[in-house]
Amino acid sequence: MRKKNDINREPEDIGEVVPKQSCDYEEKDGLVTVLYIEENPSFIDRTFFRKFVKKPHRVELDEIGSFIWKKIDGNLTVNEITALAEEHFAEKIEPAKERVQLFINQMFRTKLIKLFRKTY
């Protein structure tokens, strides 16, 4: 069931939306590995790879991706996360706005996060 604030497609102005993680993750040595189970496995996967269907897929993030992932808590907007990333990584993340928005969009398209409108 969709909540009133849920966003179901990529918003044009992603800076003012609030991302929230929608799957589990592990952290080791400061780096994050996102764990997710595919919602609709294919017929082939269900038939021939049954024991692997419920096994989580793993997405290993780099230092910047791990930092951003840990900030995706349902409280901060994308613009606020971008400002924190710029402050933390300085020129290493430039152009910060584009990189953070690309990361958020990729996570949203693959359903690893959900996006919400900011409520005031």
Sine and cosine of phi, psi and omega as CSV:
sin_phi,cos_phi,sin_psi,cos_psi,sin_omega,cos_omega
0.00,0.00,0.76,-0.65,0.00,-1.00
-0.99,0.13,0.69,-0.73,0.09,-1.00
-1.00,0.09,0.31,-0.95,-0.05,-1.00
-0.85,0.52,-0.58,0.81,-0.06,-1.00
-1.00,0.04,-0.15,0.99,-0.02,-1.00
-0.87,0.50,0.57,-0.82,0.11,-0.99
-0.91,-0.42,0.79,-0.61,-0.08,-1.00
-0.96,-0.27,0.03,1.00,0.11,-0.99
-0.58,-0.81,0.28,-0.96,-0.03,-1.00
-0.87,0.49,0.86,-0.52,0.02,-1.00
-0.97,0.26,0.47,-0.88,0.02,-1.00
-0.93,0.37,-0.70,0.72,0.04,-1.00
-0.97,-0.25,1.00,0.06,-0.08,-1.00
-0.96,0.28,-0.27,0.96,-0.07,-1.00
-0.87,0.49,-0.51,0.86,-0.06,-1.00
-0.99,-0.16,0.13,0.99,0.05,-1.00
-1.00,-0.04,0.33,-0.94,-0.02,-1.00
-0.93,-0.36,0.91,-0.41,0.05,-1.00
-1.00,0.07,0.51,-0.86,0.05,-1.00
-0.64,-0.77,0.71,-0.70,0.00,-1.00
-0.88,0.48,0.61,-0.79,0.04,-1.00
-0.83,-0.56,0.30,0.95,0.07,-1.00
-0.48,-0.88,0.16,-0.99,-0.04,-1.00
-0.99,0.16,0.23,-0.97,0.09,-1.00
-0.46,-0.89,0.32,-0.95,0.10,-1.00
-0.88,-0.47,0.46,-0.89,0.05,-1.00
-0.77,-0.63,0.75,-0.66,0.04,-1.00
-0.62,-0.79,0.81,-0.58,0.00,-1.00
0.82,0.57,0.59,0.81,0.04,-1.00
0.99,0.13,-0.12,0.99,0.01,-1.00
-0.98,-0.22,0.61,-0.79,-0.08,-1.00
-0.98,-0.21,0.64,-0.77,0.20,-0.98
-0.87,-0.49,0.90,-0.44,-0.01,-1.00
-0.99,0.13,0.71,-0.70,-0.01,-1.00
-0.91,-0.41,0.79,-0.61,0.04,-1.00
-0.57,-0.82,0.47,-0.88,0.05,-1.00
-0.94,-0.33,0.79,-0.62,-0.02,-1.00
-0.88,0.47,0.78,-0.62,-0.08,-1.00
-0.94,0.35,-0.68,0.73,-0.07,-1.00
-0.81,-0.59,0.98,0.19,0.01,-1.00
-0.90,0.43,0.47,-0.88,-0.02,-1.00
-0.94,0.35,0.25,-0.97,0.04,-1.00
-0.84,0.54,-0.69,0.72,0.00,-1.00
-0.87,0.49,-0.73,0.68,0.01,-1.00
-0.87,0.49,-0.71,0.70,-0.02,-1.00
-0.91,0.42,-0.58,0.82,-0.07,-1.00
-0.99,0.16,-0.77,0.64,-0.14,-0.99
-0.99,-0.14,-0.37,0.93,-0.06,-1.00
-0.85,-0.53,0.61,0.79,-0.10,-0.99
-0.76,0.65,-0.71,0.70,-0.07,-1.00
-0.94,0.34,-0.29,0.96,0.01,-1.00
-1.00,-0.09,-0.21,0.98,-0.08,-1.00
-0.88,0.48,-0.65,0.76,-0.03,-1.00
-1.00,0.04,-0.05,1.00,0.02,-1.00
-0.98,0.19,0.75,-0.66,-0.06,-1.00
-0.93,0.37,0.61,-0.79,0.16,-0.99
-0.98,0.18,0.41,-0.91,-0.05,-1.00
-0.83,-0.56,0.74,-0.67,0.08,-1.00
-0.85,-0.53,0.93,-0.38,-0.03,-1.00
-1.00,0.02,0.78,-0.62,-0.03,-1.00
-0.97,-0.22,0.49,-0.87,0.07,-1.00
-0.99,0.15,-0.13,-0.99,-0.06,-1.00
-0.86,0.50,-0.71,0.70,-0.02,-1.00
-0.94,0.35,-0.72,0.70,0.03,-1.00
-0.87,0.49,-0.63,0.78,0.03,-1.00
-0.91,0.42,-0.67,0.75,0.03,-1.00
-0.87,0.49,-0.75,0.66,-0.02,-1.00
-0.90,0.44,-0.71,0.71,-0.02,-1.00
-0.82,0.57,-0.68,0.73,-0.02,-1.00
-0.93,0.37,-0.34,0.94,0.05,-1.00
-1.00,0.05,-0.22,0.98,-0.01,-1.00
-0.99,0.15,0.99,0.14,-0.12,-0.99
-0.87,-0.50,0.09,1.00,-0.01,-1.00
1.00,0.07,0.09,1.00,0.00,-1.00
-0.92,-0.40,-0.56,0.83,-0.08,-1.00
-0.99,-0.16,0.59,-0.81,0.12,-0.99
-0.98,0.20,0.22,-0.98,0.05,-1.00
-0.88,0.47,-0.63,0.78,0.05,-1.00
-0.88,0.47,-0.65,0.76,0.02,-1.00
-0.92,0.39,-0.64,0.77,0.06,-1.00
-0.90,0.44,-0.65,0.76,0.03,-1.00
-0.87,0.49,-0.70,0.72,0.01,-1.00
-0.89,0.47,-0.67,0.74,0.03,-1.00
-0.90,0.43,-0.66,0.75,0.01,-1.00
-0.91,0.42,-0.66,0.75,0.04,-1.00
-0.88,0.47,-0.67,0.75,0.00,-1.00
-0.91,0.42,-0.64,0.77,-0.07,-1.00
-0.98,0.21,-0.68,0.74,-0.12,-0.99
-0.97,-0.22,-0.22,0.98,-0.02,-1.00
0.80,0.60,-0.77,-0.63,-0.08,-1.00
-0.95,0.31,-0.22,0.98,0.01,-1.00
-0.89,0.45,-0.44,0.90,-0.06,-1.00
-0.97,-0.23,0.00,1.00,-0.05,-1.00
-0.89,0.45,0.65,-0.76,-0.13,0.99
-0.98,0.22,0.92,-0.40,-0.15,-0.99
-0.87,0.49,-0.74,0.68,-0.06,-1.00
-0.85,0.53,-0.74,0.67,-0.02,-1.00
-0.91,0.42,-0.67,0.74,-0.03,-1.00
-0.92,0.40,-0.70,0.72,-0.01,-1.00
-0.92,0.40,-0.70,0.72,0.00,-1.00
-0.90,0.44,-0.62,0.78,0.06,-1.00
-0.89,0.46,-0.70,0.71,0.02,-1.00
-0.87,0.49,-0.74,0.68,-0.01,-1.00
-0.88,0.48,-0.71,0.71,0.02,-1.00
-0.88,0.48,-0.67,0.75,0.02,-1.00
-0.90,0.43,-0.69,0.73,0.03,-1.00
-0.90,0.43,-0.59,0.81,0.02,-1.00
-0.94,0.35,-0.71,0.70,-0.01,-1.00
-0.88,0.47,-0.56,0.83,0.00,-1.00
-1.00,-0.01,0.12,0.99,0.09,-1.00
0.90,0.44,0.50,0.87,0.06,-1.00
-1.00,0.03,-0.30,0.96,0.09,-1.00
-0.70,-0.72,0.29,-0.96,0.14,-0.99
-0.89,-0.46,0.44,-0.90,0.02,-1.00
-0.90,-0.43,0.63,-0.78,-0.01,-1.00
-0.75,-0.66,0.47,-0.88,0.13,-0.99
-0.97,0.24,0.62,-0.79,0.03,-1.00
-0.94,0.34,0.77,-0.64,0.07,-1.00
-0.97,-0.25,0.71,-0.70,-0.05,-1.00
-0.95,-0.31,0.00,0.00,0.00,0.00
